[in-house]
């Protein structure tokens, strides 16, 4: 008699023992200037991070800051992963050895060192029952180019899965200015990250468990709870539906294949540039290695969807243009949405999803809160006002949404109002909800697919397109014509002086002054008082608001590595019965001229035209 045992998958997993010298060595070091983490962590040139002690200094400063903040690092669990850019794998191994030296007892690392930014949040919040790790290191410089001569970055997300709050990043910076040594277990061998597996490193009380996890598993399982994949499958099966999702050779590729092809049954041709590369395709690629999902950089996708870099339609010959298109950035937290020969601005995308939230199972009981960053267009609050949903305007930076999502949670803000379920977004191609504490590009794509699936539930009826859904939205709420002008790599001192001088002019009085047909109604420097914890964020952008509802906003961006980036936001509102079908970039051009006059940008920065318009 032959007995065959069928064991559960979990029982089949085995531990591999790795003998190791677990001694924590203290390595003397010196302070590196400029290791102050911004909204998105620390970003520098890759070669800077490759300098001896540079990465180690920052990682140790994070551990030191967490200990000072009474976080239980010793004996705790840590997650590690990144977007796959050059130096990612090396950095993962370094952090593993440093975590062991700092007393961490369990480490989760994404397969091949990969974890998208939203997936990291999902891992922290849901794996092994949820909220097990004290946090995680994300190795990414987001949409910035990757490669040995390009950019690298690192940030720490806390126990709620969101970016470390300012009180923690301030502590981290303090420690980077004081550090004299770091801890590392040099005797720990390199971990094979190529396949999901569990390792026990060392022996006895010193042993540490290192688990290489499936990079997609936790995030995809969470997304299945947000959306009805069976309904979306029916959309995918329609003969009059097709789509293309451009991962731009960033980390999103494996996630896109898992969801679109394996779960939803779409053909592999739906996934474009889905193999992660250390240089995101490099200079020879159509995006020149700039994994930034916008009309300028997602060149290949934009052309496939029948558009040019200005969002204008082009002749595609006899090619069939897909019904739906989307793109992701390097770390997969951003998204661009396109219909057939139609560009959906991020501000409109956010507003349309909120207006159609009833289509999404995650919001079956309604929304309790929505928010946008200050520079994002006013389209969202028009929906919020009509639907009587609490609305918030925050500074730029996803961390400002975190408190709103955690409000009312007994662990973080007991006694405060509950604003979840919650949708939020930024004009910089970021959209998300309270399922994680990061923006989530794949969530945004699935949200659109869910809306399309519900609106096209009867296969016998003509297909309702992305353009039709957005146009219908404008006919109800009006249209916020919108564009962002980016002036990249400008002289930082000159940019700071320009911003300061605009602030002075506001103090001296600008209300009532006219610039062509635009008369200033309000002029200020945006300041935000957090309604949950009372913290105040100052100097969040210079705002000029005009009597006709138009806006011009200036911000200095903190996501660049070299020089400074000045972002100019232009917005003009047209009501439902007005002209709502012109090209956005054309409509806001007069405001661009006003912006130059208000700032003296051309003379001060030496730029006649922006680097990128989105």
C-alpha positions in Angstrom: 0.0 0.0 0.0 1.5 3.3 -1.1 0.3 6.4 0.9 0.6 9.8 -0.8 0.4 12.7 1.6 -1.0 16.0 0.2 0.4 18.7 2.4 -0.8 22.3 2.6 1.5 24.8 0.8 2.6 26.3 4.1 3.8 22.9 5.3 6.0 22.5 2.2 8.0 25.5 3.0 11.4 24.7 4.6 13.9 26.7 6.4 17.5 26.8 5.1 20.1 27.2 7.8 22.9 29.6 7.0 25.9 29.4 9.4 27.2 32.9 10.1 29.3 35.0 12.4 26.6 37.1 13.9 29.0 39.5 15.7 27.9 43.1 15.5 30.9 45.2 14.6 31.0 48.9 15.2 32.6 50.6 12.2 34.0 54.2 12.7 32.6 56.8 10.3 32.4 60.5 9.6 29.4 62.7 9.0 28.2 63.3 5.5 26.6 66.7 4.9 23.2 66.9 3.3 21.6 63.7 4.5 18.3 65.4 5.4 15.4 63.3 4.3 12.6 65.1 2.4 9.0 64.2 1.8 10.2 61.2 -0.2 13.2 60.2 1.8 16.8 60.8 0.9 17.7 61.1 -2.8 21.1 61.6 -4.3 23.2 60.5 -7.2 23.8 56.8 -7.2 27.6 57.2 -7.0 27.1 59.3 -3.8 25.3 56.4 -2.2 28.1 54.0 -3.4 30.7 56.0 -1.4 32.1 54.1 1.6 29.9 54.5 4.7 27.3 56.7 2.9 24.3 54.4 2.9 25.4 52.8 6.2 25.4 56.2 7.9 21.8 56.9 6.9 20.5 53.5 7.7 22.1 53.6 11.2 20.7 57.0 11.7 17.3 55.6 11.0 17.8 52.8 13.6 19.1 55.3 16.1 16.2 57.7 15.6 13.7 54.8 16.0 15.3 53.7 19.3 15.2 57.3 20.5 11.5 57.4 19.5 10.9 54.3 21.7 10.3 52.0 18.7 11.2 48.4 19.5 13.9 47.7 16.9 15.7 45.0 18.9 13.6 41.8 18.6 11.4 43.3 15.9 10.5 42.6 12.3 11.7 44.7 9.3 10.7 44.8 5.7 13.1 45.7 2.8 12.5 46.2 -0.9 12.9 48.6 -3.7 12.2 49.5 -7.3 15.0 47.5 -8.8 17.2 50.4 -9.9 21.0 50.2 -10.0 22.5 49.5 -6.5 19.2 48.1 -5.2 20.4 44.6 -4.6 23.6 45.7 -3.0 21.8 48.0 -0.7 19.4 45.2 0.3 22.2 43.0 1.4 23.8 45.9 3.4 20.6 46.7 5.2 20.1 43.0 6.1 23.5 42.9 7.8 22.9 46.2 9.6 19.5 45.2 10.7 20.9 42.0 12.2 23.6 44.0 14.0 21.0 46.3 15.4 19.0 43.4 17.0 16.3 42.8 14.4 15.1 39.2 14.7 13.0 38.8 11.5 13.5 40.3 8.1 11.2 40.2 5.1 12.8 41.0 1.7 11.1 41.2 -1.6 12.1 38.6 -4.2 15.0 40.0 -6.2 15.0 42.9 -3.8 11.8 44.2 -5.4 8.8 45.7 -3.6 6.8 48.5 -5.1 6.1 51.5 -2.7 2.4 50.6 -2.3 3.3 46.9 -1.9 5.6 47.8 0.9 2.7 49.5 2.7 0.5 46.4 2.0 3.2 44.1 3.4 3.5 46.1 6.6 -0.3 46.4 7.0 -1.4 42.9 6.1 1.3 40.2 6.0 1.0 37.5 8.8 -2.1 39.1 10.1 -1.0 42.7 9.7 1.1 45.3 11.5 3.9 42.9 12.4 6.9 45.0 11.3 8.0 48.2 13.0 8.5 49.5 9.5 10.4 49.0 6.2 13.1 50.5 4.0 12.1 51.4 0.5 15.0 51.8 -2.0 13.8 54.1 -4.6 14.1 57.6 -6.2 10.6 57.2 -7.6 10.3 58.6 -11.1 13.9 59.8 -11.3 16.1 58.0 -13.8 18.1 55.0 -12.5 21.7 53.9 -13.3 25.2 54.3 -11.9 25.3 57.9 -13.2 21.7 58.7 -12.3 19.7 58.7 -9.1 19.2 56.5 -6.0 17.1 56.9 -2.9 16.0 55.5 0.4 13.1 56.2 2.7 11.6 54.6 5.8 8.0 53.7 6.3 6.6 53.2 9.8 4.4 50.7 11.4 1.2 52.0 9.8 2.8 51.4 6.3 3.1 55.2 5.6 6.1 57.5 5.2 7.8 58.3 8.5 6.3 61.4 10.0 8.2 64.6 10.2 9.1 64.1 13.9 10.9 60.9 13.0 12.6 62.3 9.9 13.8 65.2 11.9 15.3 62.8 14.4 16.9 60.9 11.6 18.5 64.1 10.3 19.8 64.9 13.8 21.5 61.6 14.0 23.1 62.0 10.5 24.8 65.1 11.8 26.1 63.4 14.9 27.0 59.8 13.8 30.4 58.5 14.6 29.9 54.7 14.0 27.5 52.2 12.6 26.7 48.6 13.4 27.0 45.8 10.8 27.3 42.0 11.0 29.9 41.5 8.3 30.0 37.8 8.9 26.5 37.3 7.6 26.6 35.8 4.1 24.7 37.3 1.2 21.1 36.1 1.0 19.9 34.5 -2.2 17.0 36.8 -3.2 16.1 35.1 -6.5 13.4 32.8 -5.1 10.9 33.0 -2.2 12.5 31.1 0.7 13.1 31.2 4.4 16.6 31.3 5.9 17.7 30.9 9.5 20.9 32.9 9.8 23.2 32.0 12.7 22.4 29.6 15.6 20.8 29.6 19.0 19.7 32.9 20.6 21.6 34.9 18.0 19.6 33.3 15.1 17.7 35.6 12.8 15.0 34.6 10.3 15.3 36.1 6.8 12.4 35.5 4.5 12.4 36.3 0.8 8.8 36.9 0.0 6.8 36.9 -3.2 6.9 40.6 -4.1 3.3 40.6 -5.5 1.4 38.4 -3.1 0.3 40.7 -0.3 -0.4 43.7 -2.5 -2.5 41.6 -5.0 -4.4 39.9 -2.2 -5.3 43.3 -0.7 -6.4 44.7 -4.1 -8.7 41.7 -4.5 -10.5 42.9 -1.4 -10.9 46.4 -2.9 -12.3 45.4 -6.3 -14.5 42.7 -7.9 -12.1 40.9 -10.2 -14.9 38.8 -11.6 -16.7 41.8 -12.9 -13.5 43.3 -14.4 -12.9 39.9 -16.1 -16.1 40.4 -18.0 -14.8 43.8 -19.2 -11.5 42.2 -20.2 -13.4 39.5 -22.2 -15.3 42.0 -24.3 -14.3 41.9 -28.0 -14.5 45.7 -28.2 -12.2 46.2 -25.2 -8.4 46.3 -25.2 -5.8 47.9 -23.0 -2.1 48.6 -22.6 -0.3 49.1 -19.3 3.2 50.6 -19.5 5.4 49.7 -16.5 8.3 51.7 -18.0 10.8 49.0 -17.0 10.2 49.9 -13.3 9.0 47.6 -10.5 5.4 47.5 -11.7 6.0 44.8 -14.3 5.6 41.7 -12.1 2.5 43.2 -10.5 1.0 44.1 -13.9 1.5 40.6 -15.2 0.1 39.0 -12.1 -3.1 41.1 -12.1 -3.8 41.8 -15.7 -2.7 38.5 -17.2 -3.0 35.9 -14.5 -6.0 37.2 -12.6 -8.0 39.1 -15.3 -7.1 37.0 -18.3 -5.8 39.8 -20.5 -3.1 38.9 -23.1 0.5 39.5 -22.3 0.6 42.1 -25.0 -1.4 44.3 -22.6 1.8 44.7 -20.5 4.3 47.0 -22.1 7.9 47.4 -20.8 7.1 45.0 -18.0 10.6 43.7 -17.3 12.2 45.7 -14.5 15.6 47.1 -15.5 18.3 48.7 -13.4 18.3 51.8 -15.7 14.6 51.7 -16.6 15.6 51.1 -20.2 18.4 53.7 -20.2 19.1 56.5 -22.6 18.4 54.3 -25.6 14.8 53.7 -24.6 11.9 55.9 -25.8 11.6 57.4 -22.3 15.4 57.8 -22.0 15.2 55.9 -18.8 12.9 58.4 -17.2 10.2 56.2 -15.7 7.8 59.1 -15.2 4.2 58.4 -16.3 3.3 61.6 -18.2 2.8 62.7 -21.8 6.4 63.7 -22.2 8.2 60.6 -20.9 5.8 57.7 -21.6 6.5 58.2 -25.3 5.8 54.7 -26.5 2.4 54.4 -24.7 1.3 57.8 -25.6 1.9 57.1 -29.3 0.0 53.8 -29.1 -2.9 55.6 -27.6 -3.0 58.0 -30.6 -1.6 61.1 -28.9 1.5 63.3 -28.9 3.4 64.9 -26.0 0.8 67.8 -25.9 -2.1 65.4 -25.6 -3.1 66.2 -29.2 -4.5 63.4 -31.4 -2.2 62.0 -34.1 -2.6 59.9 -37.2 -1.9 56.3 -36.3 -2.4 55.0 -39.8 -4.2 51.7 -39.8 -3.3 50.8 -36.2 -6.0 50.0 -33.7 -5.9 52.3 -30.7 -6.7 50.4 -27.4 -9.7 51.4 -25.4 -7.7 52.0 -22.3 -4.1 52.9 -21.5 -2.1 53.5 -18.3 1.5 54.0 -17.2 3.4 53.5 -13.9 6.6 55.2 -12.6 9.7 53.5 -11.3 8.4 52.5 -7.9 4.8 52.0 -9.1 3.0 54.5 -6.9 2.1 56.9 -9.7 -0.3 56.5 -12.6 -1.3 58.1 -15.9 -4.7 57.3 -17.4 -5.5 57.4 -21.1 -8.6 56.6 -23.2 -8.5 56.1 -26.9 -6.9 59.3 -28.2 -7.8 61.0 -24.9 -5.7 62.1 -21.9 -7.2 62.2 -18.5 -5.5 64.8 -16.2 -4.7 63.4 -12.8 -6.9 66.1 -11.2 -9.9 65.0 -13.4 -9.1 61.3 -12.8 -9.3 61.8 -9.0 -12.6 63.7 -9.3 -14.2 61.2 -11.7 -13.3 58.2 -9.5 -14.9 59.9 -6.5 -18.0 60.7 -8.5 -18.2 57.1 -9.6 -17.1 55.5 -6.3 -20.4 53.6 -6.1 -19.0 51.4 -8.8 -16.2 50.2 -6.6 -16.9 47.5 -4.0 -14.4 49.1 -1.5 -16.8 52.0 -1.3 -20.1 50.2 -1.3 -21.1 51.9 2.0 -20.0 55.3 0.7 -17.1 57.7 1.2 -16.5 59.4 4.5 -13.6 61.7 3.3 -11.7 62.9 0.3 -8.6 65.1 0.0 -6.3 66.6 -2.6 -3.0 68.4 -2.4 -3.2 72.2 -2.6 -1.8 72.5 -6.2 -4.2 69.8 -7.5 -7.2 71.3 -9.4 -10.5 72.2 -7.7 -12.4 69.5 -9.6 -12.5 67.2 -6.5 -14.2 69.6 -4.1 -17.0 70.2 -6.6 -17.9 66.5 -6.4 -17.4 66.5 -2.6 -19.7 69.5 -2.2 -22.4 67.9 -4.4 -22.1 64.5 -2.6 -21.7 66.1 0.9 -18.4 64.3 1.5 -15.9 65.9 4.0 -13.2 67.5 1.9 -9.6 68.4 2.8 -6.9 70.4 1.1 -3.4 69.5 2.2 0.2 70.4 1.3 2.0 68.3 -1.3 3.3 65.1 0.1 1.4 61.8 0.7 2.3 61.8 4.4 -0.3 64.7 4.9 -3.1 62.3 3.9 -1.9 59.7 6.5 -3.3 61.4 9.6 -6.7 61.9 7.9 -6.8 58.1 7.1 -5.7 57.2 10.6 -8.1 59.6 12.3 -10.4 57.9 14.8 -8.1 54.8 15.0 -7.8 53.9 18.6 -4.1 53.3 18.2 -3.2 56.6 16.7 -6.0 59.2 17.1 -8.7 58.0 19.4 -11.7 60.2 19.7 -11.2 61.9 16.4 -13.7 61.7 13.5 -13.4 58.7 11.2 -12.8 59.7 7.5 -12.4 56.2 6.1 -13.4 54.9 3.5 -11.2 57.6 1.9 -9.9 58.6 -1.5 -7.2 61.2 -2.1 -4.8 62.3 -4.8 -2.2 64.7 -6.2 -1.8 66.4 -9.6 1.6 64.7 -9.8 -0.1 61.5 -11.1 -0.7 60.1 -7.6 -4.1 58.5 -6.6 -5.0 56.2 -3.8 -7.2 55.3 -0.9 -7.0 54.1 2.7 -6.2 50.5 1.8 -2.5 51.4 2.1 -0.7 54.5 3.3 1.0 55.3 0.0 -0.4 56.4 -3.4 -1.0 53.3 -5.5 -0.7 53.2 -9.3 -2.2 49.8 -9.7 -5.1 50.6 -7.4 -5.9 53.7 -9.6 -5.8 51.5 -12.8 -8.1 48.9 -11.3 -10.4 51.6 -10.0 -10.8 52.9 -13.6 -11.2 49.3 -14.9 -13.9 48.7 -12.3 -15.8 51.9 -13.3 -15.5 50.9 -17.0 -16.7 47.4 -16.1 -19.8 48.6 -14.3 -20.6 51.2 -17.0 -20.2 48.5 -19.6 -22.0 45.6 -17.9 -24.2 44.8 -20.8 -22.1 43.4 -23.7 -25.0 44.0 -26.1 -24.8 47.8 -25.7 -22.1 50.1 -27.3 -18.9 50.5 -25.3 -18.9 53.5 -23.0 -15.4 55.0 -23.4 -13.1 56.8 -21.0 -13.7 60.0 -23.0 -17.4 59.6 -22.7 -17.2 59.1 -18.9 -15.0 62.2 -18.4 -17.1 64.3 -20.8 -20.2 63.3 -18.9 -18.5 64.4 -15.7 -17.7 67.8 -17.1 -21.3 68.3 -18.2 -22.4 67.9 -14.6 -19.6 69.6 -12.7 -17.9 71.8 -15.2 -14.2 71.6 -16.1 -11.1 72.7 -14.3 -8.7 73.4 -17.2 -5.3 72.6 -15.8 -1.6 72.4 -16.6 1.7 72.2 -14.7 4.9 73.8 -16.0 8.1 72.3 -14.7 11.3 74.2 -14.9 13.9 71.6 -14.0 17.5 72.0 -13.0 17.4 75.7 -12.3 19.8 77.5 -10.1 18.6 76.8 -6.5 19.6 80.2 -5.0 17.9 82.1 -7.9 14.7 80.0 -7.5 14.7 80.6 -3.7 15.1 84.3 -4.2 12.3 84.4 -6.7 10.0 82.6 -4.3 11.0 84.9 -1.4 10.4 88.0 -3.5 6.9 86.8 -4.5 6.2 86.4 -0.8 7.3 89.9 -0.1 5.1 91.3 -2.8 2.1 89.5 -1.3 2.9 91.1 2.1 3.0 94.5 0.5 -0.4 93.9 -1.0 -1.5 92.4 -4.4 -5.2 92.0 -4.0 -7.1 94.0 -6.6 -4.2 94.3 -9.0 -5.0 93.4 -12.6 -3.0 91.4 -15.1 -4.8 91.6 -18.4 -8.3 90.2 -17.8 -7.3 88.6 -14.5 -7.9 90.5 -11.2 -6.3 89.1 -8.0 -8.8 88.2 -5.4 -6.6 86.3 -2.9 -2.8 86.1 -2.7 -1.1 84.1 0.0 1.6 81.6 1.0 -0.2 78.3 1.7 -0.1 77.1 5.3 -1.7 74.0 6.6 -2.9 73.2 10.1 -3.5 69.5 10.4 -7.0 69.0 11.7 -6.1 65.7 13.4 -2.8 66.4 15.3 -2.7 70.2 15.1 0.7 70.4 13.5 1.4 73.3 11.2 3.1 73.1 7.8 4.3 76.5 6.6 5.6 77.9 3.3 3.8 75.3 1.2 3.5 77.3 -2.0 2.7 80.8 -3.3 -0.9 81.1 -4.4 -2.5 83.7 -6.7 -6.3 83.4 -7.0 -8.3 85.5 -9.4 -11.9 86.8 -9.3 -12.9 84.5 -12.2 -11.8 81.4 -10.1 -8.5 80.9 -11.9 -5.4 80.1 -10.0 -1.6 80.4 -10.4 0.6 78.6 -7.9 4.3 78.4 -7.5 6.2 75.7 -5.6 9.8 74.6 -5.3 9.9 70.8 -5.6 11.9 68.6 -3.2 12.0 65.5 -5.4 15.0 66.4 -7.6 18.6 65.6 -7.1 20.5 68.2 -9.1 19.6 71.9 -8.9 16.0 72.9 -8.2 12.7 72.4 -9.9 10.2 75.2 -10.0 6.6 74.0 -10.6 4.0 76.4 -11.9 0.4 75.3 -11.7 -2.2 77.0 -13.9 -6.0 76.5 -13.6 -9.1 78.0 -15.2 -12.6 76.9 -14.5 -15.4 76.6 -17.0 -19.0 75.9 -15.9 -21.1 73.0 -17.4 -22.8 75.3 -19.9 -19.5 77.0 -21.0 -16.8 75.8 -23.4 -15.6 72.6 -21.8 -14.1 70.8 -24.8 -11.0 72.9 -25.7 -7.5 71.8 -25.3 -6.4 72.4 -21.7 -2.9 73.6 -22.5 -4.3 76.2 -24.9 -6.9 77.5 -22.4 -4.3 78.1 -19.6 -1.7 79.8 -21.8 -2.8 83.3 -20.9 -2.3 82.4 -17.2 1.2 81.2 -18.0 2.0 84.8 -19.2 0.5 86.2 -16.0 2.7 83.7 -14.0 5.8 85.0 -15.7 4.8 88.6 -15.1 4.1 87.9 -11.4 7.4 86.1 -10.8 9.9 87.5 -13.4 10.7 83.9 -14.0 12.3 84.3 -17.5 14.7 87.0 -16.3 15.5 85.4 -12.9 15.9 81.8 -14.0 16.9 82.3 -17.7 14.2 80.0 -19.0 11.9 80.9 -21.8 10.0 77.6 -21.8 9.3 74.9 -19.2 11.2 71.6 -19.4 8.0 69.5 -19.1 4.3 70.4 -19.4 1.8 68.0 -17.8 
